[in-house]
């Protein structure tokens, strides 16, 4: 579960909680695939891929598009 950053703030950046779920889960999968391609079984500092994705959204590194 994501506590930081707050879900309501993340949803407002993306547009809706549903879109937030889709964007964050897709990015989390990409993060895990990248780690596995580098031979890693876990992310540095035992971070969770979903937490990393949420922080990227909060920082404005990810945006949702209607593709």
Secondary structure, 3 states (H helix, E strand, C coil): CCCCCCHHHHHHHHCCHHHHHHHHHHHHHHHHHHHHHCCCCCCHHHCCHHHHHHHHHHCCCCCCCCC
